[in-house]
Amino acid sequence: MKRIDADWLITTATQSVFRMLADRGYEAYAVGGCVRNTLLGVPVTDIDIATSASPTQVLDAAKSVGLKAIPTGFDHGTVTIVSEGTPFEVTTYRQDVKTDGRRAIVSFTDDIRQDARRRDFTMNALYVDASGNLLDPLDGLSDLMVRRVRFIEDADARIREDYLRSLRFFRFYAQYGDPSEGLDADALSAVASNLDGLGGLAAERIGSEMLKILGARDPAPALAGMCASGALTAILPAANPNWIAPLVHLEHEANRQPDAMRRLVVLGGEDPESRFRLSRPDARKHRLIAETVRKGTRLTETSWRFGPDIAWSGALARHALSEHPLPSNLAAMIDNAAAAEFPLKARDLMDNVTGPALGAALKRAETAWIESDFELGEAALIKIALEEG
């Protein structure tokens, strides 16, 4: 039997939750992302535990040992246990009774194989006990080791249970798949056959998955698959993934981290801000990058006004779309502009102009200063400001 060693598994916080359940005779396994990521050498952020205990039994077990228990998803079998300040989602083994493509009615079971079968991908149906022993009821380990993203059993049936799984398939491929192996043909066919289901999903759910796809190290193969299957057009009409690969190349060349808003600008499409229900900060960032590209704004001006992050994103997006190399002095240009300070203040001109004329004078001086690459000094700028005052 394969075993795993992981810091998150041996902590007293985790072991206390396992022991809480085991002492009462219940099965308990860490499951899903924490197991998958450990096997792939990827950081673990959340620890989910599957158990044969019912939600009521989980609450009783937590109370008996003095651990905080929150019935966060009680009807669906989930209780959040807080151990040493760390939250653990503890969920009873489940099986689907009825689904409508967005939500499911579940029943509880004591059969871990049934619990595994209701999950989405084989790589997410891996379980580990308190000692690190791996349980693999659906042969997910073999898929995980070659980074194959494959639906459990029938892909079409899994998607019809929750249409968001079409997007999750591309997201998992972007994050964990092996591009050299290509996307699973059965999965692509099932996605293409269930495009209508995407129309019933909430914009927030679609947006959340899309931003995770766009934030992956290299989302180009996944986005190409979305385009080929029709899923991309279904959620973002007129989007074109052809320039994502050049953008990723430029990001690597410039040693810049992935940025979902930058990539969304290059992806294009009709009204992504509302279709993906972007947060206000994300929508503003998307808009500023898009305007830098569309208007051809000087990158130095963008850096000075909005900071180097927006300037870098605008530069990378602009050069990816034009397929031109980045200028060798780009980093220095952006950094120097971000640090520049406009020499004039309104009080420097108030002896000569007031009211609306003062604003216009400052604007003339600012424009000249930016066009000089921030070289003009106070005296020269005062002269320019007053020339037409």
C-alpha positions as CSV (number, residue, x, y, z in Angstrom):
1,M,0.0,0.0,0.0
2,K,1.3,3.4,-1.0
3,R,1.9,5.9,1.9
4,I,2.4,9.6,1.9
5,D,4.3,11.8,4.2
6,A,3.1,15.4,4.6
7,D,3.5,18.1,7.3
8,W,-0.2,18.9,7.2
9,L,-1.0,15.2,8.0
10,I,1.1,14.8,11.1
11,T,0.3,18.0,12.9
12,T,-1.6,17.7,16.1
13,A,-4.4,19.8,14.7
14,T,-5.1,17.2,11.9
15,Q,-4.5,14.2,14.1
16,S,-6.9,15.5,16.7
17,V,-9.7,15.5,14.1
18,F,-8.8,12.0,13.0
19,R,-8.7,10.8,16.5
20,M,-12.0,12.5,17.4
21,L,-13.7,10.3,14.8
22,A,-11.6,7.1,15.2
23,D,-12.2,6.9,19.0
24,R,-15.9,6.6,18.3
25,G,-15.5,3.9,15.7
26,Y,-15.9,6.0,12.6
27,E,-13.8,5.9,9.4
28,A,-12.0,9.1,8.5
29,Y,-9.8,9.9,5.5
30,A,-8.3,13.1,4.1
31,V,-9.5,13.4,0.6
32,G,-9.3,15.5,-2.6
33,G,-7.1,18.4,-3.1
34,C,-4.8,17.9,-0.1
35,V,-4.0,14.4,-1.2
36,R,-3.7,15.3,-4.9
37,N,-1.5,18.3,-4.3
38,T,0.8,16.3,-1.9
39,L,1.4,13.6,-4.5
40,L,2.1,16.3,-7.1
41,G,4.4,18.3,-4.8
42,V,2.0,21.3,-5.0
43,P,1.2,23.4,-1.8
44,V,-1.8,22.3,0.2
45,T,-4.2,25.1,1.3
46,D,-7.3,23.2,2.6
47,I,-7.8,19.9,4.3
48,D,-11.0,18.1,3.7
49,I,-11.9,14.9,5.6
50,A,-14.5,12.3,4.5
51,T,-16.0,10.1,7.2
52,S,-18.5,7.4,7.8
53,A,-20.0,9.4,10.7
54,S,-23.2,11.3,10.1
55,P,-23.2,15.1,10.5
56,T,-24.9,14.7,13.9
57,Q,-22.3,12.2,15.0
58,V,-19.5,14.5,13.9
59,L,-21.1,17.3,16.0
60,D,-21.4,15.0,19.0
61,A,-17.8,13.8,18.5
62,A,-16.4,17.3,18.4
63,K,-18.4,18.3,21.5
64,S,-17.0,15.3,23.4
65,V,-13.4,16.5,22.9
66,G,-14.0,20.2,23.1
67,L,-13.4,21.1,19.5
68,K,-15.4,23.9,17.9
69,A,-17.9,22.6,15.3
70,I,-19.8,24.7,12.8
71,P,-22.7,23.1,10.7
72,T,-21.6,24.9,7.5
73,G,-23.3,22.5,5.1
74,F,-25.2,20.3,7.5
75,D,-27.9,19.2,5.1
76,H,-25.3,18.2,2.6
77,G,-23.2,16.4,5.2
78,T,-20.5,19.0,6.0
79,V,-19.4,20.2,9.4
80,T,-16.4,22.5,9.8
81,I,-14.3,21.5,12.7
82,V,-11.8,24.0,14.0
83,S,-8.7,22.4,15.6
84,E,-5.9,24.7,16.9
85,G,-7.2,27.5,14.8
86,T,-7.3,25.5,11.5
87,P,-10.6,24.7,9.9
88,F,-11.3,21.2,8.6
89,E,-14.3,20.5,6.4
90,V,-15.6,17.1,7.6
91,T,-18.1,15.6,5.3
92,T,-20.1,12.4,5.5
93,Y,-19.7,9.8,2.8
94,R,-22.4,10.7,0.2
95,Q,-24.1,9.6,-2.9
96,D,-26.3,11.6,-5.3
97,V,-30.0,11.0,-5.3
98,K,-31.0,13.6,-7.7
99,T,-29.2,16.4,-9.6
100,D,-30.4,19.2,-11.9
101,G,-27.0,20.4,-13.3
102,R,-26.5,23.0,-10.6
103,R,-27.3,21.4,-7.3
104,A,-27.7,17.9,-5.9
105,I,-29.9,16.1,-3.4
106,V,-27.7,13.7,-1.6
107,S,-28.1,10.7,0.8
108,F,-25.5,9.6,3.3
109,T,-23.8,6.2,3.0
110,D,-21.2,4.2,4.8
111,D,-19.6,3.0,1.5
112,I,-16.5,5.0,0.6
113,R,-16.6,3.7,-2.9
114,Q,-20.0,5.3,-3.4
115,D,-18.6,8.5,-2.0
116,A,-15.7,8.3,-4.5
117,R,-18.0,7.7,-7.5
118,R,-19.9,10.9,-6.9
119,R,-16.8,13.1,-7.3
120,D,-15.8,14.7,-10.5
121,F,-12.3,13.5,-11.6
122,T,-10.3,10.4,-10.7
123,M,-7.4,12.5,-9.3
124,N,-9.8,13.9,-6.7
125,A,-11.0,10.5,-5.5
126,L,-7.9,9.7,-3.5
127,Y,-8.1,9.2,0.2
128,V,-5.4,9.0,3.0
129,D,-5.9,7.8,6.5
130,A,-4.3,9.2,9.6
131,S,-1.2,7.1,9.1
132,G,-0.7,8.3,5.5
133,N,-1.9,5.1,3.9
134,L,-3.4,5.8,0.5
135,L,-6.8,4.4,-0.5
136,D,-7.5,4.6,-4.3
137,P,-10.9,3.0,-5.0
138,L,-11.2,4.2,-8.6
139,D,-7.6,4.0,-9.8
140,G,-7.1,7.7,-9.7
141,L,-3.4,7.5,-8.8
142,S,-2.4,6.2,-12.2
143,D,-4.1,9.1,-13.8
144,L,-2.6,11.6,-11.4
145,M,0.9,10.3,-11.9
146,V,0.8,11.0,-15.6
147,R,-1.3,14.2,-15.0
148,R,-4.3,12.9,-16.9
149,V,-7.5,14.8,-16.0
150,R,-10.3,12.3,-16.5
151,F,-13.9,12.2,-15.4
152,I,-15.0,9.4,-13.1
153,E,-16.7,6.7,-15.1
154,D,-19.1,8.4,-17.7
155,A,-18.0,12.0,-18.5
156,D,-21.4,13.0,-19.8
157,A,-23.2,11.8,-16.7
158,R,-20.7,13.7,-14.4
159,I,-21.2,16.9,-16.4
160,R,-25.0,16.6,-16.3
161,E,-24.8,16.4,-12.5
162,D,-23.2,19.8,-12.4
163,Y,-22.5,21.7,-15.6
164,L,-19.8,23.7,-13.9
165,R,-17.7,20.6,-14.2
166,S,-17.2,21.4,-17.9
167,L,-15.2,24.5,-16.8
168,R,-13.6,22.7,-13.9
169,F,-12.3,20.1,-16.4
170,F,-10.4,22.9,-18.3
171,R,-9.3,24.5,-15.0
172,F,-7.8,21.2,-13.7
173,Y,-6.2,20.6,-17.1
174,A,-4.6,24.1,-16.9
175,Q,-3.4,23.6,-13.3
176,Y,-2.4,19.9,-13.3
177,G,-2.6,18.4,-16.8
178,D,0.2,17.4,-19.1
179,P,-0.1,19.5,-22.3
180,S,2.0,17.0,-24.2
181,E,-0.7,14.4,-23.7
182,G,-3.6,16.6,-24.9
183,L,-7.1,16.8,-23.4
184,D,-9.1,13.7,-22.7
185,A,-11.2,13.0,-25.9
186,D,-14.3,11.7,-24.0
187,A,-14.3,14.7,-21.8
188,L,-14.1,17.1,-24.7
189,S,-17.0,15.3,-26.4
190,A,-19.1,15.5,-23.3
191,V,-18.4,19.2,-22.8
192,A,-19.4,19.9,-26.4
193,S,-22.6,17.9,-25.9
194,N,-23.6,19.9,-22.8
195,L,-23.0,23.5,-23.8
196,D,-26.6,24.6,-23.1
197,G,-26.1,23.7,-19.5
198,L,-23.5,26.5,-19.1
199,G,-26.2,29.1,-19.7
200,G,-27.9,28.2,-16.5
201,L,-24.8,28.8,-14.3
202,A,-24.4,31.9,-12.2
203,A,-22.0,34.5,-13.5
204,E,-20.0,34.3,-10.3
205,R,-19.4,30.6,-10.6
206,I,-18.3,30.9,-14.2
207,G,-16.1,33.9,-13.4
208,S,-14.5,32.1,-10.5
209,E,-13.5,29.1,-12.7
210,M,-12.3,31.3,-15.6
211,L,-10.1,33.5,-13.4
212,K,-8.5,30.3,-12.0
213,I,-7.9,29.1,-15.6
214,L,-6.4,32.4,-16.6
215,G,-4.2,32.4,-13.5
216,A,-2.6,29.1,-14.3
217,R,1.0,29.0,-15.3
218,D,0.2,28.4,-18.9
219,P,-3.6,28.4,-19.7
220,A,-3.1,28.4,-23.5
221,P,-3.7,24.7,-24.1
222,A,-6.8,24.6,-21.9
223,L,-8.2,27.7,-23.6
224,A,-7.6,26.2,-27.0
225,G,-9.5,23.2,-25.9
226,M,-12.3,25.4,-24.6
227,C,-12.4,27.1,-28.0
228,A,-12.5,23.8,-29.9
229,S,-15.3,22.4,-27.8
230,G,-17.4,25.5,-28.0
231,A,-17.3,26.2,-24.3
232,L,-15.3,29.4,-24.6
233,T,-17.8,31.0,-27.0
234,A,-20.7,29.8,-24.9
235,I,-19.5,31.8,-21.8
236,L,-17.6,34.6,-23.6
237,P,-18.7,35.3,-27.2
238,A,-16.0,36.7,-29.5
239,A,-13.1,35.6,-27.2
240,N,-10.0,34.5,-29.1
241,P,-7.3,32.5,-27.3
242,N,-4.7,32.7,-30.1
243,W,-2.6,35.4,-28.4
244,I,-2.5,33.8,-25.0
245,A,0.6,31.6,-25.9
246,P,2.6,34.7,-27.1
247,L,1.6,36.5,-23.9
248,V,2.7,33.6,-21.7
249,H,6.0,33.6,-23.6
250,L,6.6,37.3,-23.0
251,E,5.7,36.9,-19.3
252,H,8.3,34.3,-18.9
253,E,10.8,36.4,-20.8
254,A,10.1,39.4,-18.6
255,N,10.0,37.3,-15.4
256,R,6.5,38.5,-14.6
257,Q,3.9,36.4,-12.7
258,P,0.7,35.2,-14.3
259,D,-2.1,37.8,-14.1
260,A,-5.7,36.9,-14.9
261,M,-6.8,40.4,-15.8
262,R,-3.9,40.9,-18.2
263,R,-4.7,37.6,-19.9
264,L,-8.4,38.4,-20.0
265,V,-7.6,41.6,-21.9
266,V,-5.7,39.6,-24.5
267,L,-8.4,36.9,-24.6
268,G,-11.0,39.6,-25.5
269,G,-14.6,38.8,-25.8
270,E,-17.9,40.6,-25.2
271,D,-18.3,42.3,-21.8
272,P,-16.2,40.0,-19.6
273,E,-16.7,42.3,-16.6
274,S,-20.4,41.5,-16.4
275,R,-20.3,38.0,-17.8
276,F,-17.8,37.0,-15.2
277,R,-19.2,39.3,-12.5
278,L,-15.7,40.7,-11.8
279,S,-15.1,42.3,-8.5
280,R,-14.6,46.1,-8.5
281,P,-10.8,45.9,-8.1
282,D,-10.6,43.3,-10.9
283,A,-12.9,45.3,-13.2
284,R,-10.9,48.5,-12.7
285,K,-7.7,46.7,-13.4
286,H,-9.1,45.0,-16.5
287,R,-10.3,48.4,-17.7
288,L,-7.0,50.2,-17.2
289,I,-5.0,47.5,-19.0
290,A,-7.5,47.4,-21.8
291,E,-7.4,51.2,-22.2
292,T,-3.6,51.2,-22.2
293,V,-3.7,48.7,-25.1
294,R,-6.6,50.2,-27.0
295,K,-5.6,53.9,-26.7
296,G,-1.9,53.3,-27.2
297,T,-1.2,55.3,-24.1
298,R,2.5,55.9,-23.4
299,L,3.6,53.2,-21.0
300,T,5.6,55.8,-19.0
301,E,2.4,57.8,-18.5
302,T,0.5,54.6,-17.4
303,S,3.2,53.8,-14.9
304,W,3.2,57.2,-13.5
305,R,-0.6,57.5,-13.2
306,F,-1.5,53.9,-12.2
307,G,1.7,52.2,-11.1
308,P,4.2,49.8,-12.6
309,D,1.9,46.7,-12.4
310,I,-0.7,48.2,-14.8
311,A,2.1,49.5,-17.1
312,W,3.8,46.1,-17.3
313,S,0.4,44.4,-18.0
314,G,-0.3,47.0,-20.7
315,A,3.1,46.5,-22.3
316,L,2.9,42.7,-22.2
317,A,-0.7,42.6,-23.6
318,R,0.2,45.2,-26.3
319,H,3.3,43.3,-27.5
320,A,1.6,39.9,-27.4
321,L,-1.3,41.2,-29.6
322,S,1.2,42.8,-32.0
323,E,3.6,39.8,-31.7
324,H,6.5,42.3,-31.3
325,P,9.4,41.7,-28.8
326,L,9.6,43.7,-25.7
327,P,12.0,46.7,-25.7
328,S,15.2,46.0,-23.8
329,N,14.9,49.2,-21.6
330,L,11.2,48.5,-20.7
331,A,11.9,47.8,-17.0
332,A,13.9,50.9,-16.5
333,M,11.3,53.0,-18.3
334,I,8.5,51.7,-16.2
335,D,10.4,52.0,-12.9
336,N,11.7,55.5,-13.6
337,A,8.2,56.7,-14.5
338,A,6.6,55.2,-11.4
339,A,9.1,57.0,-9.2
340,A,8.8,60.4,-11.0
341,E,7.2,63.3,-9.1
342,F,5.5,66.2,-11.0
343,P,7.5,69.3,-10.0
344,L,4.6,71.8,-10.1
345,K,1.8,72.5,-7.6
346,A,-1.2,74.7,-8.1
347,R,0.3,77.3,-5.7
348,D,3.3,77.7,-8.1
349,L,0.9,79.3,-10.7
350,M,-1.7,81.0,-8.5
351,D,-0.1,84.5,-8.7
352,N,-0.7,84.4,-12.5
353,V,-3.8,82.3,-13.1
354,T,-6.9,81.2,-11.1
355,G,-10.0,79.2,-11.6
356,P,-10.5,77.1,-14.7
357,A,-7.4,78.6,-16.3
358,L,-5.3,77.3,-13.5
359,G,-6.4,73.7,-14.2
360,A,-5.8,74.1,-17.9
361,A,-2.3,75.5,-17.2
362,L,-1.4,72.6,-14.9
363,K,-2.7,70.2,-17.6
364,R,-0.5,71.8,-20.3
365,A,2.6,71.5,-18.0
366,E,1.8,67.9,-17.1
367,T,1.4,66.9,-20.7
368,A,4.7,68.5,-21.7
369,W,6.4,66.9,-18.7
370,I,5.2,63.4,-19.6
371,E,6.2,63.9,-23.2
372,S,9.7,64.9,-22.1
373,D,10.0,61.6,-20.2
374,F,9.7,63.5,-16.9
375,E,12.9,65.5,-17.7
376,L,11.5,69.1,-17.7
377,G,12.1,71.0,-14.5
378,E,10.0,73.5,-12.6
379,A,11.1,76.7,-14.4
380,A,10.5,75.2,-17.8
381,L,7.1,73.9,-16.8
382,I,6.0,77.2,-15.4
383,K,6.9,78.8,-18.7
384,I,4.9,76.2,-20.6
385,A,1.9,76.5,-18.2
386,L,1.7,80.3,-18.6
387,E,2.3,80.5,-22.4
388,E,-1.4,80.3,-23.1
389,G,-2.6,81.4,-19.8
